[in-house]
Amino acid sequence: MLYPEIEPYDHGKLDVGDGHEIYWETCGNPAGKPALVVHGGPGSGCSANVRRFFDPARYRIVLADQRGCGRSTPYAGEPVADLSANTTDHLVADFERLREHLGIEKWLLFGGSWGSVLSLAYALRHTDRVSEIVLMGLATDRHLEIEMLIRGLGAYFPEGFAKFREGVPEGERDGDLSAAYHRLLMNPDPAIHQKAADDWCAWEDAMLPGVPPHDVFEDPAYRLCFARLVTHYFSNRAFLPDGEILREAGKLAGIPAVLAQGVLDTSNIVGTPWLLHHAWPGSELVMLDDVGHTVSAASMQDVLIGATDRFADR
């Protein structure tokens, strides 16, 4: 069961350079075990509901909106946006700067989907700053995983994919759809970039069976921000060497980890959960039969809260 709703006891904006400021907030017990929530997307921003996966009496819960999204500035949902200083290296460095700013020695990482990739990338570069890791909706940096989301799932959801493919110029439909969409999304003409955002987000909903439509997609500016950042990272293949995380995962052997995955999650098609678990000595993989790519299922929430409860006093 989720913990009761809470409000931050502190929040602010941190200047991380390149003209960017990231929004952060801290909730729970100021003297509690530090935990960083690494949100997905890329570009979804943090949800207040994620605070409820931690015991507020025992955790100092840190939430941060990654560059370009949520309450961080500049916002990628403005009519014109510059994403040149928005890469995985930048986001990892931002977390380190935030950790130092908040005076935290080590923290637990809690993330899902893109948040899994970013948590793993951070942990591999700053292993001595990570106490435990809790991940769900598992993903790494393999280009195959990104290709599955862009085009591979088209065979499973043909109607949605046909509409998605038709959203780009005919001559680009057999190429990298994420790059084609990104060009449309970065066009300063609102008629062009907003339609591209709408089409991209419709595909996001179509390829997540059993998951309620994203309520946040009702906001056109959010759709534009989200689609721009997702296609920016997808078309650049997460700014990471293909398969680096799985090759290096053995270095995380000393970090306790719970990996939670729904059997109905489409990332299972390319074997990501099994591969990550077996590359990471000591990690615990929990597979949930009735769950897709979501944290709203009660069984998923039980696993995640069970993990944070178990790690709280460690």
Residue pairs with C-beta under 8 A, 6 or more apart in sequence:
1 301
1 302
1 305
2 49
2 52
2 53
2 301
2 305
3 51
3 52
3 53
3 54
3 55
3 56
3 305
4 52
4 56
5 48
5 51
5 52
6 27
6 28
6 51
6 52
6 56
7 27
8 25
8 26
8 27
8 63
9 26
9 27
9 28
9 30
10 25
10 26
10 30
11 23
11 24
11 25
11 26
12 23
12 24
12 25
13 21
13 22
13 23
13 24
13 71
13 72
13 73
14 21
14 22
14 24
14 94
14 97
14 98
14 101
15 21
16 22
16 67
16 90
16 93
16 94
16 97
17 85
18 85
18 90
19 74
19 85
20 67
20 68
20 72
20 73
20 74
20 85
20 86
20 90
20 94
21 72
21 73
22 64
22 65
22 66
22 67
22 72
22 94
22 98
23 64
23 65
23 70
23 71
23 72
24 62
24 63
24 64
24 65
24 98
24 102
25 46
25 62
25 63
25 64
26 60
26 61
26 62
26 63
26 102
27 51
27 56
27 60
27 61
27 63
28 51
28 54
28 55
28 56
28 57
28 58
28 59
28 60
28 61
29 56
29 57
29 58
29 59
29 60
30 60
31 60
32 56
32 57
32 58
32 59
32 60
32 61
32 312
33 58
33 59
33 60
33 108
33 131
33 311
33 312
33 313
33 314
34 59
34 60
34 62
34 102
34 104
34 106
34 107
34 108
34 131
35 54
35 59
35 60
35 61
35 62
35 107
35 108
35 109
35 110
35 308
36 62
36 64
36 95
36 98
36 99
36 107
36 108
36 109
36 110
37 46
37 50
37 51
37 61
37 62
37 63
37 64
37 110
37 111
37 115
38 95
38 109
38 110
38 111
38 115
38 118
38 119
38 122
39 45
39 46
39 47
39 50
39 63
39 64
39 65
39 66
39 70
39 111
39 114
39 115
40 111
40 112
40 113
40 114
40 115
40 137
41 66
41 69
41 113
41 114
41 226
41 229
41 230
42 66
42 69
42 114
42 229
42 230
42 232
42 233
43 66
43 68
43 69
43 76
43 225
43 226
43 227
43 228
43 229
43 230
44 69
44 70
44 114
44 216
44 226
45 65
45 66
45 69
45 70
45 71
45 72
46 63
46 64
46 65
46 70
50 63
50 110
51 61
51 63
53 110
53 295
53 301
53 304
53 305
53 308
54 61
54 110
54 308
54 312
55 308
55 309
55 312
58 312
58 313
59 308
59 312
60 104
62 98
62 102
62 104
62 107
64 94
64 95
64 98
65 71
65 72
66 72
66 91
66 94
66 118
67 85
67 86
67 90
67 91
67 94
68 74
68 75
68 76
68 81
68 83
68 86
68 225
68 228
68 229
69 75
69 76
69 77
69 225
69 226
69 229
74 81
74 82
75 81
75 221
75 225
76 83
76 86
76 224
76 225
76 228
76 229
77 221
77 222
77 223
77 224
77 225
77 226
77 228
78 221
79 188
79 190
79 193
80 188
81 186
81 228
83 186
83 228
83 229
83 232
86 229
86 232
87 236
87 239
88 117
88 118
88 121
88 233
88 238
88 239
88 240
89 239
91 118
92 118
92 121
92 122
92 125
92 126
95 122
96 122
96 126
96 129
99 107
99 129
105 129
106 128
106 129
106 130
106 131
107 129
107 130
107 131
108 130
108 131
108 132
108 133
108 134
108 308
108 311
109 119
109 122
109 123
109 130
109 132
109 133
109 134
109 135
110 119
110 133
110 134
110 135
110 304
110 308
111 118
111 119
111 134
111 135
111 136
112 135
112 136
112 137
112 295
113 136
113 137
113 139
113 293
114 139
114 233
115 135
116 135
116 136
116 137
116 138
116 139
116 140
117 139
117 140
117 141
117 238
117 240
117 245
119 133
119 135
120 133
120 135
120 140
120 141
120 245
120 249
120 252
121 141
121 240
121 245
122 130
123 130
123 133
123 252
123 255
124 245
124 248
124 249
124 251
124 252
127 251
127 252
127 254
127 255
130 255
131 255
131 311
131 314
132 255
132 256
132 257
132 311
132 314
133 252
133 255
133 256
133 257
133 258
134 257
134 258
134 260
134 304
134 307
134 308
134 311
135 257
135 258
135 259
135 260
136 259
136 260
136 261
136 295
136 300
136 303
136 304
137 261
137 262
137 265
137 267
137 293
137 294
137 295
138 259
138 261
138 265
138 267
138 272
138 273
138 276
139 145
139 267
139 272
140 243
140 245
140 246
140 272
140 275
140 276
141 237
141 238
141 240
141 241
141 242
141 243
141 244
141 245
142 242
142 243
142 245
142 246
142 270
142 272
143 237
143 242
143 243
144 270
145 267
145 270
145 272
146 178
146 234
146 237
146 238
148 266
148 267
148 269
148 270
149 207
149 234
149 266
150 176
150 177
150 178
150 234
151 161
151 177
152 269
152 270
153 161
153 207
153 266
154 161
154 164
154 165
155 161
156 207
156 266
157 206
157 207
157 209
159 206
160 202
160 203
160 206
160 207
161 203
161 206
163 199
163 202
163 203
163 206
164 177
164 199
164 200
164 202
164 203
164 206
165 173
165 177
166 173
167 181
167 184
167 195
167 196
167 199
167 200
168 177
168 180
168 181
168 184
169 180
172 180
173 180
176 235
178 230
178 231
178 234
178 235
179 231
179 235
181 196
181 199
181 200
181 227
181 231
182 228
182 231
182 232
182 234
182 235
184 192
184 193
184 195
184 196
185 193
185 196
185 197
185 200
185 224
185 227
185 228
185 231
186 193
186 228
187 193
187 196
193 224
193 228
194 220
194 223
194 224
196 227
197 220
197 223
197 224
197 226
197 227
197 228
198 220
198 223
200 223
200 227
200 230
200 231
201 214
201 217
201 223
201 226
201 227
204 214
204 217
204 230
205 213
205 214
205 217
207 266
208 266
208 292
208 293
208 294
209 264
209 292
210 264
210 292
210 294
211 292
211 293
211 294
211 296
212 296
216 222
216 226
217 223
217 226
233 239
245 276
246 275
246 276
246 279
247 279
249 276
249 279
249 280
250 279
250 280
250 281
252 280
252 283
253 280
253 281
253 282
254 282
255 282
256 282
256 311
256 314
257 280
257 282
257 283
257 284
258 283
258 284
258 286
258 303
258 304
258 307
258 310
259 273
259 276
259 277
259 280
259 283
259 284
259 285
259 286
260 286
260 288
260 300
260 303
260 304
260 307
261 267
261 268
261 273
261 285
261 286
261 287
261 288
262 287
262 288
262 290
262 291
262 292
262 293
262 294
262 297
262 300
263 287
263 288
263 289
263 290
263 291
264 290
264 291
264 292
264 293
265 291
265 292
265 293
266 292
266 293
267 273
267 293
273 285
273 287
274 285
276 283
276 285
277 283
277 285
286 303
288 297
288 299
288 300
288 303
290 297
290 299
291 297
291 299
291 300
294 300
295 301
295 304
